[in-house]
Amino acid sequence: MLITKKLEKELRGSEAIVLLDDGKDSNGQPRLVLRQVQGTWGDCDRFKGGVCFAPLSDGSDHIRYESVLGYNTGRRASVQALLLLEGTYRTNLKRIGEEWGPFLQSTTEMLLNAKPLVNLQLTVKALTTPRYWYCDNWAGHRHDFVSLRDAKVYAKHETGMSVAIHACGTGDLICFAPASGYCPP
């Protein structure tokens, strides 16, 4: 999950709900759970900070921001991190005969229904319909994004000098976003 100082403050102050991976159930299906944020820890960095919550099945009661799959503060919500893990979850779901689309929709509905919404524009469709995409410079995998801001921020972690971001519906080039600048030998 991408984190900003404003979002960190909202997570702390609004008793936000976060979507977390709690391993697999007895059928091998991914078990996603909701937890209310009880506090935040560390820096405002997805690798050096995180959220605290009621314990998961393995006993852990805190997790780094990078492992949070979604959140709902009432004013803002996102499942972008879950969207980026589509390939991982899709293979597990196929094994048990479930499809990605209905799984994503039901998970997003569960997240939105867990906390009363102040922003009525937050809908399942608004949170799960990709509007932008880019292919990473290393393996050529396509990554879909709901917002242009998220696409630009995630592009900063890609190899190379820049990433071309396209519109999902038309494939038109929207912009070039700066990448990490790292070019492997």
Disulfide bonds with the S-S distance in Angstrom:
none
